[in-house]
């Protein structure tokens, strides 16, 4: 168990959770108070339905008595694992979405050329908001019509189902 930590500013995920049971993170500063932004940097059951969910509390004041350790400069991704030794491999081979968060457009990069795949975007309630066929390694998608929130992208290929989440936020214009 870990306490009074800062977990933030990692490249892809701040936490990678690979257990099938649900878990909670003890008092931790995520260097952000927006729970949707924090959630987007946690790899758990929202990314992979075979995994449990991670519960957390976003702290408003990271310098409070609950959080006493100074922030690290270049911290590594925290991997919470009970079964897998190399959880980074789970997420590095499949699907990349950027920018994330995004306001008007997202780009999907697949790790290898896909001849044909079904692309679906679901909101947090599981309702499908977008669907199309894709046939290339890189695909640009207009998301300006989506409401602000957390979304799940699902790419169904001949051999695999790839899932990744992204946050839709209001344009800064």
C-alpha positions in Angstrom: 0.0 0.0 0.0 1.2 3.5 -0.6 0.2 6.8 1.1 0.7 10.5 0.7 2.0 10.4 -2.9 1.9 12.5 -6.0 1.0 10.6 -9.2 1.0 12.8 -12.2 2.6 14.0 -15.5 3.3 10.5 -16.9 3.3 10.1 -20.6 0.4 7.7 -21.2 -1.0 6.6 -17.8 -0.5 7.6 -14.2 -1.8 4.2 -13.0 -2.0 0.9 -14.7 -4.2 -1.5 -12.8 -4.1 -5.2 -13.9 -6.2 -7.0 -11.2 -9.7 -8.3 -11.9 -11.0 -7.0 -8.5 -11.9 -3.4 -7.8 -9.6 -1.3 -5.7 -9.3 2.2 -4.2 -6.3 4.6 -4.2 -5.5 6.0 -0.8 -5.0 9.8 -0.3 -3.0 10.8 -3.4 -2.4 14.1 -5.3 -3.0 13.6 -9.0 -1.9 17.2 -9.8 -5.4 17.9 -11.1 -8.8 18.3 -9.5 -10.9 17.4 -12.6 -12.0 13.8 -12.0 -12.5 13.2 -15.8 -8.9 14.2 -16.5 -7.6 12.0 -13.7 -9.8 9.1 -14.8 -8.3 9.4 -18.4 -4.8 8.7 -17.0 -5.9 5.5 -15.2 -5.8 2.2 -17.1 -8.4 -0.2 -15.5 -11.7 -1.8 -16.2 -12.9 1.3 -18.2 -10.2 0.4 -20.7 -10.3 -3.4 -20.5 -13.5 -5.1 -19.3 -11.4 -8.0 -17.8 -9.9 -5.7 -15.2 -11.4 -4.2 -12.0 -12.1 -0.5 -11.5 -9.9 1.9 -9.5 -11.7 4.4 -7.2 -9.9 7.7 -6.3 -10.5 11.0 -4.6 -9.3 14.1 -6.4 -7.7 16.5 -3.9 -8.3 20.2 -4.3 -5.3 21.3 -2.3 -2.3 19.0 -2.8 -0.3 20.8 -0.1 -2.9 19.8 2.5 -2.0 17.7 5.5 -3.3 14.6 3.6 -0.6 15.0 1.0 2.8 15.6 2.5 5.4 14.5 0.0 6.8 17.0 -2.6 6.0 16.2 -6.2 8.6 14.2 -8.2 10.2 15.8 -11.2 10.0 12.8 -13.7 8.1 10.0 -12.1 7.5 6.7 -13.8 4.0 5.2 -14.4 2.8 3.3 -11.3 1.9 -0.2 -12.2 -0.4 -1.9 -9.7 -0.4 -5.6 -10.6 -1.3 -8.9 -9.0 -1.1 -11.2 -12.1 0.8 -9.6 -15.0 4.5 -8.8 -14.9 4.6 -6.4 -17.9 1.3 -4.4 -17.9 2.8 -1.7 -20.2 2.8 -4.2 -23.0 -1.0 -4.5 -22.7 -1.5 -0.9 -23.8 1.5 -0.1 -26.0 0.7 -2.4 -28.9 -2.8 -1.5 -30.0 -4.5 1.9 -30.2 -3.3 5.5 -29.6 -5.7 8.5 -29.4 -4.5 12.1 -29.5 -4.9 14.8 -28.6 -6.5 13.7 -25.3 -8.3 15.6 -24.0 -9.7 16.9 -27.3 -12.3 19.5 -28.4 -13.0 19.2 -32.2 -11.0 16.3 -33.7 -9.1 13.2 -32.6 -6.6 11.1 -34.4 -6.5 7.3 -34.0 -3.2 5.5 -34.6 -3.2 1.7 -34.8 0.0 -0.1 -34.2 -0.1 -2.0 -37.5 -1.9 -1.6 -40.8 -5.6 -2.6 -40.6 -7.2 -3.8 -43.8 -10.8 -3.4 -42.4 -12.1 -2.6 -39.0 -15.3 -1.3 -37.4 -14.9 1.9 -35.3 -17.4 2.8 -32.6 -17.5 5.6 -30.0 -19.5 5.1 -26.8 -20.4 7.6 -24.1 -19.9 6.8 -20.4 -23.4 5.3 -20.3 -22.5 2.8 -23.0 -24.6 4.5 -25.7 -23.0 4.4 -29.2 -22.5 8.0 -30.5 -20.4 7.2 -33.6 -19.8 4.3 -35.9 -17.8 3.9 -39.2 -15.5 1.5 -41.1 -11.8 2.2 -41.2 -9.1 0.8 -43.4 -5.9 2.5 -42.4 -3.3 2.8 -39.7 -4.3 6.5 -39.0 -7.8 7.9 -38.9 -9.0 11.4 -38.1 -12.5 11.8 -36.5 -14.6 15.0 -36.1 -15.9 14.9 -32.5 -17.2 18.5 -32.4 -20.8 17.1 -32.3 -20.2 15.1 -29.1 -21.1 16.5 -25.7 -18.3 17.1 -23.2 -17.3 14.0 -21.3 -15.5 10.7 -21.2 -15.8 8.4 -24.3 -14.7 4.9 -25.1 -13.4 4.2 -28.6 -13.7 0.6 -29.7 -12.0 -0.7 -32.9 -13.1 -4.2 -33.9 -10.6 -5.9 -36.2 -10.6 -9.4 -37.7 -8.5 -10.7 -34.8 -8.9 -8.3 -31.9 -11.1 -5.7 -30.1 -9.1 -2.6 -29.1 -10.4 -0.1 -26.6 -9.2 3.3 -25.4 -10.8 6.2 -23.8 -10.6 9.9 -24.4 -12.0 13.1 -23.0 -14.1 15.5 -25.1 -13.8 19.0 -23.7 -15.1 22.4 -24.9 -13.1 24.3 -27.4 -11.1 27.2 -26.0 -12.1 29.5 -28.9 
